[in-house]
């Protein structure tokens, strides 16, 4: 054989093998980063002649929830332990744990004396099938054969996370990887998630940052951060991380849906509408997309289209997936469209659908729907709904008592307003606003300040000396005006002058004070008209 030709052929084969290995490694990396579409594109050309590539191709397809397709891929290598373990994962995914366990054990039995891979493949399947205890046994045996294997240690940590009290051992395994390989982004992602679950947010953020620095192409830290911030209600930060995750990920339908949901939560309503509509137009319609569109259109005051999309939502969504908030929004939309009867109907359905023992939040949302009308009748209804909260839960927040009284005051139901503020004062003696508003209610009834009904309340309020409570100038002015008028009506000029001066100290141009000043000014003596020159003449 020609030596030169042999060298060239050997070199070509070596290069071909090296390129394939590198590409396979990249495909596995994409799978580990849960970029299943990218993994499929890389692995499909390799799978026909490479059992390992076929295995990861099947896992990537299964990651996109295509069980039948994944099963067909795994059966192409019926004797390969990895693909047998793949069939185990399909069994678990199909809800058949018997098949899952049988195939996992079959895969593990193929491990020869020094082989660790079949044990890991089997353990991976068991972890996915929530049989973490047996998975730990297989991972441990695999580590005995390959003690410094980062992939096994990360997978072992994942299994420990599924065992009660296993978080410490999970952390130990992840950290043993980063101690030896500070560039292992996947391990840092796992550590960040563990710290977050333990509510050690500073440590979680540090490790998410390390994961990003170790491999800027890793989308998982951004996804985890988006989920974390969503959970604690920091939707703007959630959106920012979701934006980055979308850039680095495969932009699957699930990713786009999650991003559109976050846009709504972060109050980017027009963007949420646009993204959900794009998904619907692309054939990825889900009934709840119309919910997000309808909610967002309500928030942008597009009430006509909001009603149409909520109507579509109710027509398409199964009854068991309709939330109390769906009825609430529908009611608020009807309210804005002038259909109060339909609004009341759906508000009632929201209360019925709310299974919570404490329905306060639902009552608040209904009340705010009536507040949005900005009418006297709307305020009356809002006061009714706010009044239900302390009636059913006397330990509720002071603001609920306050709103009950405030909207009854705005609707000129002073009797109910006085009752609300009295209840607030009795329950929360440390809330000066209750006393002030008792004064406002009494002043509204005694609007000419003749009976002095508001005087005790305003005096109690003015005598409060709490350094943590600052009286607003506008509130002081209201109290001073009533008291000044009361003393004026009583003919007490000295006290009238005292409170008039207090008013002018707040606002030198106050019209009411100027009127009082004019009324208190001494009247100019009038000179009698001279008698007619002819008066008395004959």
C-alpha distance (Angstrom), angle and dihedral (degrees) to the residues before:
residue distance angle dihedral
X1 . . .
X2 3.80 . .
X3 3.82 105.9 .
X4 3.80 94.1 -152.8
X5 3.78 91.3 50.6
X6 3.82 90.3 47.9
X7 3.79 91.0 52.7
X8 3.82 91.0 49.8
X9 3.81 91.9 48.5
X10 3.80 91.4 46.5
X11 3.80 91.0 49.1
X12 3.80 91.3 48.7
X13 3.78 91.6 49.8
X14 3.79 90.1 48.0
X15 3.80 92.1 50.7
X16 3.78 91.1 46.0
X17 3.80 91.7 50.3
X18 3.80 91.7 46.0
X19 3.81 92.6 51.0
X20 3.80 90.8 47.4
X21 3.80 92.2 48.7
X22 3.78 91.6 48.9
X23 3.79 91.6 48.3
X24 3.80 91.6 47.1
X25 3.79 88.9 50.7
X26 3.80 89.7 51.2
X27 3.81 90.2 49.5
X28 3.81 90.8 51.9
X29 3.80 89.4 47.8
X30 3.80 90.8 53.3
X31 3.80 89.1 49.7
X32 3.80 91.7 50.4
X33 3.80 89.1 49.7
X34 3.84 87.2 51.8
X35 3.78 91.5 -117.9
X36 3.77 91.4 139.5
X37 3.79 98.2 167.9
X38 3.80 92.2 52.0
X39 3.79 90.2 46.1
X40 3.81 90.6 52.8
X41 3.79 92.7 52.2
X42 3.81 91.5 52.2
X43 3.79 97.0 42.0
X44 3.81 102.5 42.1
X45 3.85 95.1 75.9
X46 3.82 90.0 49.1
X47 3.78 101.2 43.0
X48 3.80 99.4 79.9
X49 3.79 93.4 67.4
X50 3.78 103.0 22.1
X51 3.81 121.3 67.7
X52 3.80 93.4 -163.4
X53 3.81 92.2 51.4
X54 3.80 88.2 47.6
X55 3.81 90.3 52.3
X56 3.80 93.8 52.4
X57 3.80 90.2 43.6
X58 3.79 88.8 55.8
X59 3.80 91.5 47.9
X60 3.82 90.5 50.6
X61 3.80 91.0 51.2
X62 3.80 89.6 47.4
X63 3.81 88.2 49.9
X64 3.81 86.4 62.4
X65 3.83 88.0 53.7
X66 3.82 95.1 -109.7
X67 3.80 98.0 138.1
X68 3.80 99.3 167.6
X69 3.81 92.8 48.6
X70 3.80 91.4 48.0
X71 3.79 91.3 49.7
X72 3.80 91.2 52.6
X73 3.81 90.4 51.2
X74 3.82 94.6 50.3
X75 3.82 92.9 49.9
X76 3.83 90.1 63.0
X77 3.82 89.0 80.1
X78 3.83 102.1 37.1
X79 3.82 95.7 169.7
X80 3.79 98.1 43.5
X81 3.84 112.8 105.2
X82 3.80 93.3 -142.9
X83 3.80 93.2 54.0
X84 3.81 91.3 43.3
X85 3.82 86.9 55.1
X86 3.81 87.1 48.8
X87 3.80 88.8 58.4
X88 3.80 86.9 51.2
X89 3.80 89.5 57.4
X90 3.82 90.2 49.2
X91 3.80 89.5 51.4
X92 3.80 91.4 53.8
X93 3.81 91.4 43.9
X94 3.82 89.9 52.9
X95 3.80 90.5 52.3
X96 3.80 94.6 -106.4
X97 3.83 106.4 124.1
X98 3.82 92.2 170.6
X99 3.80 91.4 63.4
X100 3.80 89.6 40.4
X101 3.80 93.8 55.7
X102 3.81 93.8 41.3
X103 3.82 93.3 52.8
X104 3.80 92.8 44.1
X105 3.79 91.5 53.3
X106 3.80 90.3 46.0
X107 3.80 90.7 53.3
X108 3.82 92.3 48.1
X109 3.84 91.5 49.6
X110 3.80 89.5 62.5
X111 3.81 92.3 66.1
X112 3.80 110.3 114.6
X113 3.78 124.2 -151.1
X114 3.81 98.8 -73.0
X115 3.80 99.6 20.5
X116 3.81 117.1 112.9
X117 3.82 99.9 167.9
X118 3.84 98.6 80.8
X119 3.80 89.9 51.0
X120 3.81 91.4 51.9
X121 3.81 93.2 46.3
X122 3.79 89.8 51.5
X123 3.81 92.4 46.0
X124 3.82 91.2 49.6
X125 3.80 89.1 56.1
X126 3.80 92.2 47.6
X127 3.80 91.2 50.4
X128 3.80 90.1 52.8
X129 3.81 88.2 48.0
X130 3.82 92.3 53.2
X131 3.79 92.3 -113.3
X132 3.80 90.6 124.8
X133 3.80 97.9 153.2
X134 3.82 93.2 60.8
X135 3.81 89.2 40.7
X136 3.83 89.7 57.9
X137 3.82 89.6 53.3
X138 3.80 91.7 53.4
X139 3.82 93.5 44.3
X140 3.79 90.2 50.1
X141 3.81 91.0 52.8
X142 3.80 89.9 47.3
X143 3.83 90.5 52.0
X144 3.80 90.4 52.7
X145 3.79 86.5 61.7
X146 3.83 95.8 41.0
X147 3.84 107.0 23.2
X148 3.82 99.1 178.5
X149 3.78 98.1 42.2
X150 3.81 108.1 136.6
X151 3.81 94.4 -165.3
X152 3.81 91.8 56.1
X153 3.81 92.8 47.0
X154 3.80 93.0 50.6
X155 3.80 90.7 47.6
X156 3.82 90.4 47.0
X157 3.80 88.9 52.4
X158 3.80 89.3 51.6
X159 3.80 90.0 53.2
X160 3.81 92.8 49.0
X161 3.81 89.2 53.2
X162 3.80 88.1 63.7
X163 3.81 92.4 55.0
X164 3.81 120.8 81.9
X165 3.77 108.3 -105.0
X166 3.79 92.2 9.1
X167 3.82 97.9 116.7
X168 3.81 93.2 96.8
X169 3.81 93.4 54.1
X170 3.80 89.9 44.4
X171 3.81 89.8 55.0
X172 3.81 91.5 47.7
X173 3.79 91.2 55.0
X174 3.81 94.6 46.0
X175 3.80 92.6 47.5
X176 3.80 92.2 48.3
X177 3.81 86.0 61.1
X178 3.81 96.5 48.6
X179 3.82 91.3 44.5
X180 3.80 89.0 63.1
X181 3.79 98.2 30.3
X182 3.83 114.4 32.5
X183 3.81 88.0 -179.7
X184 3.79 95.7 63.1
X185 3.80 99.8 116.5
X186 3.79 94.3 178.4
X187 3.81 92.8 58.7
X188 3.81 92.1 49.3
X189 3.81 89.2 50.8
X190 3.79 89.6 54.9
X191 3.82 92.4 47.2
X192 3.80 90.2 50.7
X193 3.79 90.8 51.9
X194 3.80 91.1 49.8
X195 3.79 93.1 51.3
X196 3.77 90.2 47.4
X197 3.80 91.7 52.3
X198 3.82 87.3 52.1
X199 3.85 89.2 51.4
X200 3.78 91.4 -117.8
X201 3.77 90.9 135.8
X202 3.80 98.1 171.1
X203 3.81 91.3 54.6
X204 3.80 90.4 45.1
X205 3.80 91.8 53.8
X206 3.81 91.9 47.5
X207 3.79 91.8 54.4
X208 3.78 94.6 43.2
X209 3.82 86.6 54.1
X210 3.81 90.0 50.2
X211 3.79 89.9 50.8
X212 3.82 89.8 53.1
X213 3.82 92.5 47.7
X214 3.81 93.5 46.3
X215 3.80 91.5 55.5
X216 3.82 119.1 2.5
X217 3.81 89.0 -165.8
X218 3.81 92.9 63.7
X219 3.82 107.2 106.4
X220 3.81 96.0 -174.9
X221 3.83 98.8 86.7
X222 3.80 89.6 54.3
X223 3.79 92.0 48.8
X224 3.80 92.0 47.9
X225 3.78 91.7 47.5
X226 3.79 90.6 49.3
X227 3.81 90.1 51.9
X228 3.80 92.1 45.2
X229 3.78 94.9 50.2
X230 3.80 90.6 45.1
X231 3.80 89.9 53.9
X232 3.81 92.8 55.1
X233 3.79 93.8 41.5
X234 3.81 99.0 -108.9
X235 3.77 92.8 133.9
X236 3.80 98.9 166.4
X237 3.82 91.1 57.4
X238 3.79 89.3 43.0
X239 3.79 89.9 54.0
X240 3.81 93.3 48.9
X241 3.81 91.5 53.9
X242 3.79 92.0 42.6
X243 3.82 88.8 53.7
X244 3.80 89.9 56.0
X245 3.79 93.1 43.5
X246 3.78 89.7 53.8
X247 3.81 90.5 52.0
X248 3.81 93.0 51.6
X249 3.80 98.8 36.4
X250 3.77 133.0 70.0
X251 3.80 93.7 -96.1
X252 3.75 92.3 -126.2
X253 3.77 119.2 -176.6
X254 3.81 89.6 -102.4
X255 3.82 90.7 52.4
X256 3.79 92.1 49.6
X257 3.79 92.2 47.9
X258 3.79 91.0 51.2
X259 3.80 90.2 48.5
X260 3.80 92.3 50.1
X261 3.81 90.2 49.8
X262 3.80 89.3 52.5
X263 3.78 91.2 50.3
X264 3.78 88.0 58.7
X265 3.81 93.5 46.3
X266 3.82 90.7 48.2
X267 3.84 88.5 50.8
X268 3.80 96.2 -112.9
X269 3.78 87.5 137.1
X270 3.83 101.8 165.3
X271 3.83 90.0 48.6
X272 3.81 91.4 48.7
X273 3.81 90.4 51.7
X274 3.82 92.1 48.2
X275 3.83 95.2 48.3
X276 3.80 94.3 46.5
X277 3.80 90.5 47.9
X278 3.81 90.3 50.7
X279 3.81 90.2 52.9
X280 3.81 91.0 49.7
X281 3.80 91.4 48.2
X282 3.82 90.0 49.4
X283 3.81 91.0 57.6
X284 3.80 96.7 -102.7
X285 3.80 94.4 115.1
X286 3.80 118.1 162.2
X287 3.81 121.3 176.7
X288 3.81 93.6 -123.5
X289 3.81 90.3 59.7
X290 3.79 87.2 75.2
X291 3.80 87.5 54.4
X292 3.80 91.7 57.8
X293 3.81 91.1 45.0
X294 3.81 92.5 48.0
X295 3.82 93.7 46.3
X296 3.80 90.8 47.8
X297 3.80 93.3 48.1
X298 3.80 89.2 52.0
X299 3.80 89.5 53.4
X300 3.82 90.6 50.2
X301 3.82 89.8 48.7
X302 3.81 93.3 -114.9
X303 3.80 89.9 136.5
X304 3.81 97.3 162.4
X305 3.80 94.5 57.9
X306 3.79 90.9 37.3
X307 3.80 89.0 60.4
X308 3.82 91.5 48.6
X309 3.81 94.0 50.8
X310 3.79 94.0 45.0
X311 3.79 87.8 50.3
X312 3.83 88.3 53.9
X313 3.80 90.0 46.8
X314 3.81 93.4 54.2
X315 3.80 90.5 46.5
X316 3.81 93.8 52.3
X317 3.81 104.4 32.5
X318 3.80 119.8 85.9
X319 3.80 112.9 -115.5
X320 3.82 94.5 -117.9
X321 3.82 90.6 60.8
X322 3.79 97.2 51.7
X323 3.80 111.9 110.8
X324 3.81 129.3 -148.1
X325 3.82 86.9 -115.3
X326 3.82 89.1 60.5
X327 3.80 90.7 61.3
X328 3.79 89.8 43.2
X329 3.79 93.9 54.0
X330 3.79 91.6 44.3
X331 3.79 88.9 52.2
X332 3.80 92.3 48.7
X333 3.80 90.7 48.8
X334 3.81 91.5 51.3
X335 3.79 88.4 47.9
X336 3.80 91.5 55.9
X337 3.79 90.4 46.2
X338 3.80 89.8 55.9
X339 3.80 97.1 -108.3
X340 3.81 100.3 125.2
X341 3.84 94.9 164.9
X342 3.81 92.0 57.5
X343 3.81 89.2 44.3
X344 3.82 90.8 55.0
X345 3.81 90.2 47.2
X346 3.80 93.5 55.0
X347 3.79 93.3 41.2
X348 3.80 87.6 57.2
X349 3.81 89.9 49.5
X350 3.82 89.1 51.0
X351 3.80 90.5 55.7
X352 3.81 91.6 47.6
X353 3.81 92.2 47.9
X354 3.81 92.9 48.4
X355 3.81 104.1 95.1
X356 3.80 93.7 -177.6
X357 3.79 115.9 117.5
X358 3.80 88.4 -136.8
X359 3.80 108.4 51.7
X360 3.80 93.9 178.5
X361 3.78 95.8 119.1
X362 3.79 91.6 52.4
X363 3.80 90.9 49.3
X364 3.81 90.3 50.2
X365 3.78 92.6 52.2
X366 3.80 92.1 48.7
X367 3.79 90.2 48.5
X368 3.80 91.9 51.2
X369 3.78 89.0 51.7
X370 3.81 88.4 60.9
X371 3.81 92.0 42.6
X372 3.80 88.5 57.7
X373 3.82 89.3 64.7
X374 3.83 89.4 67.8
X375 3.79 91.4 -151.3
X376 3.79 131.5 123.4
X377 3.81 91.6 -115.0
X378 3.80 90.0 48.0
X379 3.80 91.2 52.7
X380 3.80 89.7 49.1
X381 3.80 90.8 54.9
X382 3.80 91.1 44.9
X383 3.80 89.4 53.8
X384 3.82 89.8 50.8
X385 3.80 91.9 54.3
X386 3.78 94.8 43.4
X387 3.80 88.2 49.5
X388 3.80 90.4 58.9
X389 3.81 90.5 64.1
X390 3.84 100.0 64.1
X391 3.80 89.4 34.8
X392 3.81 90.3 61.2
X393 3.79 97.8 28.7
X394 3.84 113.7 27.6
X395 3.82 89.6 179.5
X396 3.80 91.8 63.8
X397 3.80 122.6 123.4
X398 3.83 120.7 -70.9
X399 3.81 90.1 -117.2
X400 3.81 90.4 67.3
X401 3.80 91.3 56.2
X402 3.79 88.8 45.2
X403 3.80 94.7 51.4
X404 3.79 90.6 47.0
X405 3.78 89.4 56.8
X406 3.81 96.4 37.7
X407 3.79 96.5 55.5
X408 3.78 92.5 42.8
X409 3.80 86.1 53.4
X410 3.81 91.5 49.9
X411 3.81 89.6 50.6
X412 3.85 88.5 51.1
X413 3.79 93.0 -117.6
X414 3.79 91.0 137.1
X415 3.78 95.3 168.2
X416 3.82 92.0 59.1
X417 3.81 91.6 40.4
X418 3.81 91.0 53.9
X419 3.79 90.0 49.3
X420 3.81 90.8 51.9
X421 3.81 95.8 49.8
X422 3.80 91.5 44.2
X423 3.81 89.2 53.4
X424 3.81 90.0 48.1
X425 3.81 91.7 50.2
X426 3.80 92.0 48.5
X427 3.79 92.7 48.4
X428 3.81 98.7 38.6
X429 3.79 109.4 29.9
X430 3.80 89.6 171.3
X431 3.82 92.3 65.4
X432 3.86 108.0 92.7
X433 3.80 92.0 -176.0
X434 3.82 89.5 72.0
X435 3.82 90.6 60.3
X436 3.79 93.2 45.4
X437 3.79 91.9 51.4
X438 3.79 91.5 47.4
X439 3.77 83.2 60.4
X440 3.80 92.8 48.0
X441 3.81 91.5 51.1
X442 3.80 92.9 48.2
X443 3.83 90.0 46.6
X444 3.81 90.4 52.1
X445 3.81 89.7 55.3
X446 3.83 93.6 42.1
X447 3.78 91.6 41.0
X448 3.83 94.4 160.6
X449 3.84 91.0 51.2
X450 3.78 92.5 -128.8
X451 3.81 100.8 125.7
X452 3.80 95.4 41.9
X453 3.83 92.9 -137.2
X454 3.80 91.9 147.1
X455 3.80 95.3 46.9
X456 3.86 98.0 87.8
X457 3.81 92.1 49.2
X458 3.79 95.0 47.4
X459 3.80 91.7 45.6
X460 3.83 91.2 50.4
X461 3.77 89.5 49.9
X462 3.82 95.1 46.0
X463 3.81 90.0 50.5
X464 3.80 93.0 58.1
X465 3.81 108.8 113.4
X466 3.78 105.1 -172.8
X467 3.82 115.2 146.1
X468 3.80 89.1 -153.2
X469 3.79 92.9 56.2
X470 3.79 117.7 70.2
X471 3.79 116.6 -168.1
X472 3.79 112.5 -135.8
X473 3.82 116.6 -122.8
X474 3.81 91.2 -126.6
X475 3.81 90.8 54.1
X476 3.79 92.2 47.2
X477 3.79 89.1 50.5
X478 3.81 92.4 54.2
X479 3.81 91.4 51.2
X480 3.80 94.1 45.3
X481 3.81 92.6 48.7
X482 3.79 92.6 54.0
X483 3.82 93.5 45.9
X484 3.81 92.8 45.7
X485 3.80 91.3 51.1
X486 3.80 91.1 47.1
X487 3.81 92.0 54.8
X488 3.80 91.0 44.1
X489 3.80 89.6 54.9
X490 3.83 88.9 48.9
X491 3.80 89.7 52.6
X492 3.82 92.2 -117.9
X493 3.80 99.8 142.7
X494 3.80 95.0 174.7
X495 3.82 94.3 57.0
X496 3.78 90.8 40.3
X497 3.82 88.4 56.0
X498 3.83 91.7 48.8
X499 3.81 93.1 56.5
X500 3.76 93.9 38.0
X501 3.82 88.2 57.5
X502 3.80 90.0 50.3
X503 3.80 89.9 53.5
X504 3.81 93.0 49.1
X505 3.82 90.4 48.4
X506 3.82 87.5 61.1
X507 3.81 96.1 40.4
X508 3.80 119.3 7.5
X509 3.81 89.4 -166.0
X510 3.79 96.9 51.6
X511 3.82 106.3 144.8
X512 3.81 94.5 -152.4
X513 3.83 91.8 54.3
X514 3.78 90.9 48.7
X515 3.80 90.4 53.2
X516 3.79 90.2 51.5
X517 3.79 91.0 47.0
X518 3.79 90.2 53.6
X519 3.78 91.0 47.4
X520 3.81 91.6 51.1
X521 3.80 94.7 47.2
X522 3.81 112.8 107.9
X523 3.76 113.4 -103.5
X524 3.81 115.2 -110.1
X525 3.83 113.4 -113.6
X526 3.77 111.7 -112.1
X527 3.90 119.4 -135.4
X528 3.82 111.9 -129.1
X529 3.79 113.2 -116.8
X530 3.79 114.3 -102.0
X531 3.76 116.0 -103.9
X532 3.71 116.3 -100.5
X533 3.77 111.5 -89.8
X534 3.74 89.2 -125.8
X535 3.80 93.2 48.3
X536 3.79 108.2 122.8
X537 3.78 95.6 9.8
X538 3.65 120.6 125.4
